Amino acid sequence: MKRHFLLLLLLLLSVLPAAAACAAQPQGALQPSVKFELFWEPATPQSYKITVDASGSARYESHTPVRPAQGRDSAPSEADDFELAFTISSGTREQIFQLAQELEYFNGDWDFRKHAVASTGKKTLTYSDARRNFHAAYDYSEDKAIQRITAIFQGISLTIEHGRKLQFLHRFDRLGLAAELSTMDDMEKNHDLYELQLIAPTLRKIAGDSKVLNMARQRAERLLAASETAGK
């Protein structure tokens, strides 16, 4: 009986350290993730962040505060906060994590300081997993990998924000859709948009709406076709 008690005690003592270690780990810390944040005061949205984890789960958050009225008769704008949870395509996810690895998981300094350059906003890249938590802040960088990963995240934001504008125009200003879709068509051809599949439902509604100008519908159909291969 005493022997059995001692064996049980030893077993408990061997399990407790492991349990304590697990309890000490923050929730979600074991899932590698990459986060991109941008703040640029004159832009719309003024700030946004995109978080992507290794499973493909992603989240987009943007914020534009109340802006002062421009002109005597202008009304001040309203604050605009937006959030979207989505699943990122496997191709884009793999690019992001491959670039993070090439950049030593952002454990370094890539900000350009040789001379003054026009600001395009403060950007921050963060990598987190069970062993690492690094971040790099920059406005502009000469590093090609930094430029590439920045373009990916900015392209995701552009797609989401233009998708939001399409929804607004489709509801309140159908005539404005042609110009917006023309701009998006040019951006897609220049590879400035990423994850077009996120706005496929909106494009599909516009393409199928007989009340929308035929030119706008055709552009929506072309973008919809491009969305079918986005991220692959």
C-alpha positions, 0 to 999 in steps of 0.5 A: 500500500505504501509503495503504491502511494509513493508511486502515485506521488511520484507520478503527480510530481512529474505531471505538475511541472508540465501542467504549470508550464502549460498554464503559464503559456498565454492563450493562442501563443502556440499558434504562429502569427504575423501582424501588419499595422499601418497608421497614416493620418491623412489616409482613409482608413487612417489606421488598420491592422491585419493579423494572420495565423498559421492555420489561415485564420485572419482578422482585419480591423480599420479605424478612421476617427471623426474628421473636422469639417472642411469649409464653412458649410461642411458637416464633420465626418463620422468615425468609421470602425470596421472589423472582418474575420476571414480565412486567407488563401493558402497561397497568400498565407504561405507567401507571408510566412515565407517572407517572415522567415526570410526576414528573420521573423522581423528581428531587425531594422529595415527602416530607410534612413539615408535621406528624407523620403515622402511618408506613406505611413508608419508600418509595423510588422510583428511575428509571434509564436511560442518562442519568438515575439519580434517586431519591426517598425518602418515607413519606407524600406529598400529591402525587397522582402519588406516591400513584398510583404508590405504590398501583400498586406496593403493589397488585402486592405485595398481589396476590403475597403474597395469592396465596402465602397462597392456595397455602398455604391450598389445601394445608394449610387449605382451610376458611381459603380462604373468609375469605381470598378474601372479603378479596381480593374486597373489595380487588379491588372497591376497586381495591387489587389490581394484576396479578391475572393473576399469581395466575390459575393459583392461582385456577383450581386453587381454583375447580376443586377440588370439595373447596373450599367452594362460596362460596370457589370462587365468589369464586375464579371472580370474581377469576379473571374480573377477572384476565382484564382486569387491567392492560388 
